[in-house]
Amino acid sequence: MPRSGRNRWVNLLRLWSRGGFQDFHRRMEGGFRRLGPVYRDRVGSLDCVNVLLPRDAAQLLRAEGPFPRRMGIAAWSEHRALRDHRCGLFLLNGPAWRSDRLALNRAVLSPSGARRFLPLLDAVARDFARALRGRVRDTPGGTLTIDPHPLLFRFTLEASSYALYGERLGLLGGSAAGGAQRFLGALEEMLQTTLPLLFLPPPLLRLHPPLWQRHLRAWDTIFRHADENIQRIYREFCRGGPGGGPGGVPGGVLAELLLQGQLPLPSIKANVTEFTAGGVDTVSGEHRGDWGGLELGGTGGTGGTGGTGETEGVNWSILGGSGCPYWVTWSIAGGCPPRLYPVGITVQRYPATDVVLHNYRVPAGTLCQVALYAMGRCPDVFPHPERYDPQRWLGKDDTTFKALAFGFGARQCIGRRLAEAEMMLFLVHVLSNFTIEAVSTEDVPTVFRFILMPEKSPLLTFRTLD
């Protein structure tokens, strides 16, 4: 099998010398161009087989077995061990993973479970649109041009926390408490410090004491936030029931899990804490992908479809043509997440049995990475990959395993339905209140910082529709 470089530590040093891991997605894309659709890569502690084609991703699904495994994050696992915390779904494998997953599917992933928390997400999306509307009206000329990224991060954290914990943080224009600000800062710090530690084995983590201590403190603050919410909900139980959210929702996912009693308290805390981190990076990243597609594809308003960019998660031409922003539900429900700008650049699996990938036999237990970023830009998978063409998803062509932003199989993202609902409601309320124009239609360079994100967020101009 072709391989990229011979020595894993030399490869790691080369990455660091060239500016770190911010171009890791483009490095993988270049590897496929040089070496073909399957190649071996070794970088530091990472030793994997990179996979490009959808049919090979399907082979991995068939070989994943009853206990699918994904790549862990040594820094996160080491924190749990040092602090004597349980691991959640993201870090667990084997029977322990399956036991937690079955208990959590009903509360979080099932349509009936996710439907219980739609009123919570809807309330935050309405408040976001209302607060943004106030800012636009207070701006001279009724036109507001901003970098939307800070607002999107705050919206995502507010919505995710409300759905998970049943309590608002006050990040959308209200008076956020000091604890909420510390929680927000800890999440940002955790994400920033994860990437530099990602390819180091546990014994080497402590060779970077300042960075490692920052990472530990960030996770400590995140877990403390979960503890405070568990104690709050227990107090509400003692007073006769958890606090009432809108639409009769008792108190979010955490309260539901406590009421079900199917998981021990340490497992509930570990999983809800990982939901918080995963929800913020996944959904805020998806929102950035949505804005990036609008910025690239439009010449003004919600109906622009020109240029070379594309966000097929939102069919902007249908939005503009119909005049009805609720058409966004059709596009997201159709299962077409952003392809050119996926939040995660890979999906990982360790096949439980030997598997043949593009004529190469890969032994069981080998880490395999399906390269989402490279796949989305591969002309062998998508003819004219950078062309805006929503019809590619609506025709007779096979689209199987070409939209894997939330993973696949039994180990697909546990928060998928909540994330999709959060994005859909956000877009519905924003697009029913504003026209949005791009300041520039130039391509937006991306960087890998544990998740894929714009190197510099695009500026957008908002005007109220009335």
C-alpha positions in Angstrom: 0.0 0.0 0.0 1.3 3.5 -0.8 2.4 5.5 2.2 3.0 9.2 3.0 6.5 9.4 4.4 8.5 6.7 6.2 9.1 8.0 9.7 6.1 9.1 11.8 8.1 11.5 14.0 9.8 13.1 11.0 6.4 13.6 9.5 5.2 15.2 12.7 8.2 17.6 12.8 7.6 18.6 9.2 4.0 19.4 10.1 5.1 21.6 13.0 7.8 23.3 11.0 5.2 24.2 8.3 2.9 25.9 10.7 1.3 23.1 12.6 -1.8 21.2 11.6 -3.9 24.0 10.2 -3.5 22.6 6.6 -4.0 18.9 7.6 -7.1 18.6 5.5 -5.3 19.9 2.4 -2.3 17.6 3.2 -4.7 14.7 3.1 -6.2 15.9 -0.2 -2.7 16.2 -1.7 -1.9 12.6 -0.4 -4.8 11.2 -2.4 -3.7 13.1 -5.6 -0.1 11.7 -5.3 -0.8 8.2 -3.9 -4.3 7.2 -5.0 -7.6 6.6 -3.2 -6.2 4.5 -0.4 -2.8 5.2 1.4 -1.2 4.8 4.7 -0.3 7.8 6.8 1.9 8.0 10.0 2.1 11.2 11.9 3.3 11.0 15.5 1.1 8.6 17.4 -1.3 8.5 14.5 -0.9 5.4 12.2 -3.9 5.0 9.9 -5.2 4.1 6.4 -6.8 7.1 4.6 -9.8 6.3 2.4 -11.3 8.5 -0.2 -14.1 6.8 -2.1 -17.7 6.2 -0.9 -17.7 2.5 -1.8 -14.7 2.0 0.5 -16.5 3.8 3.3 -19.4 1.3 2.7 -17.0 -1.5 3.1 -15.9 -0.1 6.5 -19.5 0.0 7.7 -19.9 -3.7 6.8 -16.7 -4.6 8.7 -17.2 -2.5 11.9 -18.8 -5.3 13.9 -21.2 -5.0 16.9 -18.9 -2.6 18.8 -17.7 0.1 16.3 -14.6 1.8 17.4 -13.5 5.3 16.5 -10.2 7.1 17.2 -9.9 8.4 20.8 -8.3 11.6 21.9 -5.5 10.8 24.4 -5.6 14.2 26.1 -9.3 13.9 26.8 -8.9 10.3 28.1 -5.9 11.3 30.2 -8.0 14.1 31.9 -10.7 11.6 32.8 -8.2 9.2 34.3 -6.4 11.9 36.3 -9.7 13.3 37.7 -11.3 9.9 38.1 -14.2 10.8 35.8 -16.1 8.3 33.7 -15.7 8.5 29.9 -18.7 9.2 27.7 -19.7 7.9 24.3 -17.1 9.8 22.4 -14.2 8.0 24.3 -15.8 4.7 25.2 -15.5 1.5 23.1 -16.7 -2.1 23.4 -19.6 -3.3 25.6 -19.4 -0.2 27.8 -20.0 2.0 24.8 -22.9 -0.1 23.6 -24.6 -0.1 27.0 -24.5 3.7 27.2 -25.4 4.2 23.6 -28.6 2.1 23.8 -29.7 4.1 26.9 -29.0 7.4 25.2 -30.5 6.7 21.8 -34.0 6.8 23.1 -33.5 10.2 24.9 -31.4 12.0 22.3 -31.3 10.3 18.8 -34.8 8.9 18.4 -37.3 11.2 16.6 -39.6 11.2 19.6 -36.8 12.0 22.0 -35.5 14.9 19.9 -39.0 16.2 19.3 -39.4 16.8 23.1 -36.7 19.5 23.0 -37.7 21.3 19.8 -39.5 24.1 21.8 -36.3 24.8 23.7 -34.3 25.2 20.5 -37.1 27.2 18.9 -37.2 29.6 21.8 -33.4 30.3 21.5 -33.6 30.8 17.7 -36.5 33.3 18.1 -34.5 35.2 20.7 -31.4 35.3 18.5 -33.5 36.7 15.6 -35.1 39.2 18.0 -31.8 40.4 19.4 -30.2 40.7 15.9 -33.2 42.6 14.7 -32.8 45.1 17.5 -29.1 45.6 16.6 -30.0 46.1 12.9 -32.7 48.7 13.8 -30.3 50.6 16.1 -27.7 50.9 13.3 -27.8 54.1 11.2 -29.5 53.3 7.9 -30.9 50.0 9.2 -27.9 48.0 7.8 -25.6 45.9 10.0 -22.3 44.5 8.7 -20.6 42.0 11.0 -18.5 39.0 11.4 -21.2 36.5 12.4 -18.9 33.9 14.0 -19.0 35.2 17.7 -22.8 35.5 17.5 -23.0 32.0 16.1 -20.8 30.5 18.8 -23.0 32.2 21.5 -26.2 31.1 19.9 -25.0 27.5 19.6 -23.8 27.4 23.2 -27.1 28.9 24.4 -29.3 26.5 22.4 -27.2 23.4 23.2 -27.1 24.3 26.9 -30.8 24.9 27.0 -31.6 21.6 25.3 -29.1 19.7 27.5 -29.5 21.3 30.9 -32.9 23.1 30.6 -31.4 26.4 31.7 -30.6 29.6 29.7 -27.1 31.1 30.0 -28.0 34.7 29.0 -25.5 34.9 26.1 -27.9 36.5 23.5 -28.0 40.1 24.8 -29.1 39.5 28.3 -26.9 39.7 31.4 -24.9 36.5 31.3 -23.7 35.4 34.7 -20.0 35.1 35.5 -20.3 31.3 35.5 -21.7 31.3 32.0 -18.8 33.5 30.8 -16.3 31.1 32.4 -18.0 28.2 30.8 -17.9 29.9 27.4 -14.2 30.6 27.8 -13.5 27.0 29.0 -15.1 25.5 25.9 -13.1 27.8 23.6 -9.9 27.0 25.5 -10.6 23.2 25.4 -11.0 23.3 21.6 -7.9 25.4 21.1 -5.7 23.2 23.2 -6.9 19.9 21.9 -5.3 20.1 18.4 -1.6 20.7 19.6 -2.0 17.6 21.8 -3.8 15.4 19.3 -0.9 13.4 17.9 1.1 12.9 21.1 0.9 9.7 23.1 -0.1 10.1 26.8 3.5 9.9 28.1 4.5 12.9 26.0 1.5 15.1 26.9 3.3 16.4 30.0 6.3 17.6 27.9 4.1 20.7 27.2 3.2 21.6 30.8 1.6 25.1 30.2 -0.5 23.8 27.3 -1.4 20.7 29.2 -2.4 22.6 32.4 -4.6 24.9 30.3 -6.3 21.9 28.8 -6.9 20.3 32.2 -8.3 23.5 33.7 -10.7 24.0 30.7 -12.1 20.5 31.2 -12.4 21.0 34.9 -14.5 24.0 34.4 -16.7 22.2 31.9 -17.3 19.3 34.3 -18.0 21.7 37.1 -20.7 23.3 35.0 -22.3 19.8 34.6 -22.1 19.2 38.3 -23.8 22.5 39.1 -26.7 21.7 36.7 -27.1 18.2 38.2 -27.4 19.7 41.7 -29.8 22.3 40.4 -32.1 19.6 38.9 -31.9 17.5 42.0 -33.1 20.5 44.0 -36.0 21.0 41.6 -36.9 17.3 41.9 -37.0 17.8 45.7 -39.4 20.7 45.2 -41.8 18.6 43.2 -40.3 18.3 39.7 -37.7 19.8 37.4 -38.2 23.3 36.1 -40.6 23.7 33.3 -39.4 24.7 29.9 -41.6 25.8 27.0 -44.0 23.3 25.6 -44.0 21.2 28.8 -40.4 20.1 28.4 -39.3 19.3 31.9 -35.7 20.3 31.9 -33.7 19.2 28.9 -31.7 16.0 28.2 -30.0 15.9 31.6 -33.3 15.9 33.5 -34.7 13.3 31.1 -31.8 11.0 31.7 -32.0 11.4 35.5 -35.8 10.6 35.4 -35.2 7.5 33.3 -32.7 6.2 35.7 -31.1 3.8 33.2 -27.6 5.1 33.6 -25.5 5.7 36.8 -25.0 9.3 37.7 -21.2 9.4 36.7 -22.1 8.1 33.2 -24.9 10.7 32.8 -22.5 13.5 33.8 -19.7 12.2 31.5 -22.1 11.9 28.5 -23.8 15.2 29.0 -20.5 17.0 29.4 -19.2 15.4 26.1 -22.6 16.4 24.4 -21.9 20.0 25.4 -18.4 20.0 23.8 -19.5 18.1 20.8 -22.7 20.1 20.3 -20.8 23.4 20.3 -18.1 22.4 17.8 -20.4 20.5 15.5 -23.3 22.8 15.3 -21.3 26.1 15.3 -19.1 24.6 12.7 -22.1 23.6 10.6 -23.5 27.2 10.9 -20.1 28.5 9.8 -20.4 26.2 6.8 -23.9 27.5 6.0 -22.7 31.2 6.2 -19.6 30.3 4.1 -21.8 28.8 1.4 -24.0 31.8 1.4 -21.0 34.1 1.3 -19.4 32.2 -1.6 -22.6 31.5 -3.6 -24.5 34.8 -3.5 -24.4 38.3 -4.9 -27.0 39.5 -2.4 -30.1 38.3 -0.6 -31.0 34.7 0.2 -31.3 33.6 -3.4 -27.8 34.1 -4.8 -26.5 31.0 -6.5 -23.6 32.3 -8.6 -19.9 31.7 -8.1 -18.0 28.5 -7.5 -18.9 27.9 -3.8 -21.6 25.6 -2.6 -23.4 24.7 0.5 -25.8 22.0 -0.5 -27.2 21.8 3.1 -29.3 24.8 2.2 -30.8 25.1 -1.3 -30.5 28.9 -1.6 -32.0 28.9 -5.1 -35.2 27.3 -3.8 -35.2 29.7 -0.9 -35.0 32.7 -3.2 -37.4 31.4 -5.8 -40.1 30.4 -3.4 -40.0 33.5 -1.2 -40.6 31.2 1.7 -37.7 30.6 4.1 -39.5 27.5 5.5 -38.3 25.7 2.3 -35.1 25.3 4.2 -36.7 22.3 6.0 -36.9 20.5 2.7 -33.2 20.8 2.0 -31.9 19.9 5.5 -34.4 17.0 5.9 -33.2 15.7 2.5 -29.9 14.7 4.2 -27.5 16.9 2.3 -25.1 18.5 4.8 -22.4 20.9 3.7 -20.0 19.0 1.4 -17.2 21.4 0.6 -16.8 22.6 4.2 -17.5 19.6 6.5 -16.9 20.4 10.2 -15.0 17.2 10.8 -12.5 16.4 8.1 -12.6 12.6 8.7 -14.7 9.7 10.0 -12.7 7.0 11.7 -13.3 3.3 12.2 -11.3 0.3 13.3 -12.7 -2.6 11.2 -13.5 -5.7 13.4 -12.5 -8.0 10.5 -10.1 -7.8 7.6 -11.5 -5.6 4.9 -10.6 -5.1 1.2 -10.3 -1.4 0.3 -9.6 -0.6 -3.3 -7.8 -4.0 -3.8 -5.8 -3.6 -0.6 -6.4 -6.0 2.3 -6.5 -4.0 5.5 -6.1 -6.1 8.7 -8.7 -6.0 11.4 -8.0 -3.4 14.1 -6.3 -0.9 11.7 -7.4 2.7 12.1 -9.1 3.8 8.9 -10.1 7.4 8.1 -12.7 8.3 5.5 -11.6 11.7 4.3 -14.7 13.9 4.1 -13.0 17.1 3.0 -11.1 15.4 0.2 -14.1 13.3 -0.9 -16.3 16.4 -1.2 -13.8 18.0 -3.6 -12.9 14.8 -5.6 -14.1 15.0 -9.3 -14.2 11.1 -9.4 -16.9 11.3 -6.7 -18.6 14.6 -7.7 -18.3 15.8 -11.3 -17.4 19.5 -11.2 -17.1 19.3 -7.4 -17.0 23.1 -6.7 -20.0 23.9 -8.9 -23.2 24.9 -7.2 -25.5 22.1 -8.3 -28.2 21.0 -5.8 -29.6 18.7 -8.5 -26.8 16.3 -7.9 -28.7 15.2 -4.8 -32.1 15.0 -6.6 -31.3 13.0 -9.7 -30.9 9.3 -10.3 -27.2 9.2 -9.5 -26.2 7.1 -6.5 -25.5 9.4 -3.5 -24.8 6.6 -1.0 -22.0 7.4 1.5 -21.4 10.7 -0.1 -22.8 12.8 2.8 -21.2 11.6 6.0 -20.9 14.8 8.0 -22.5 13.0 11.0 -20.8 9.7 10.4 -22.4 6.4 9.6 -23.7 3.2 11.2 -24.4 2.6 14.9 -21.7 5.1 15.9 -23.1 8.0 13.9 -23.3 11.3 15.9 -25.6 10.8 18.9 -26.6 14.5 18.7 -27.4 14.4 15.0 -31.2 15.1 15.3 -30.7 17.9 17.8 -28.0 19.5 15.6 -30.1 19.3 12.5 -33.1 20.8 14.3 -31.0 23.5 15.8 -29.6 24.5 12.4 -33.0 24.3 10.7 -34.8 26.5 13.3 -31.9 29.0 13.3 -32.1 29.4 9.5 -35.9 29.6 9.5 -36.0 32.5 12.0 -33.0 34.3 10.5 -34.2 34.1 6.9 -37.8 35.0 7.8 -36.5 38.3 9.4 -33.5 39.4 7.3 -32.0 39.7 3.9 -28.3 38.8 3.9 -25.6 40.1 1.6 -22.0 39.1 1.3 -19.4 41.8 1.5 -17.1 39.7 -0.7 -17.6 36.8 -3.0 -14.0 35.6 -2.9 -13.3 32.1 -1.7 -12.9 31.6 2.0 -9.6 29.8 3.0 -10.2 27.2 5.7 -8.0 26.0 8.5 -8.1 22.8 10.6 -8.3 23.6 14.3 -9.7 20.3 15.5 -12.7 21.2 13.4 -12.6 22.9 10.0 -13.3 26.6 10.1 -12.7 29.7 8.0 -9.3 31.2 8.3 -11.1 34.5 8.5 -14.8 34.7 9.0 -16.7 36.3 6.1 -18.4 39.6 6.7 -22.2 39.6 6.1 -24.6 42.5 5.9 -28.1 42.1 7.5 -31.2 44.1 6.7 -34.7 43.5 8.1 -37.3 42.3 5.6 -40.0 44.7 6.7 
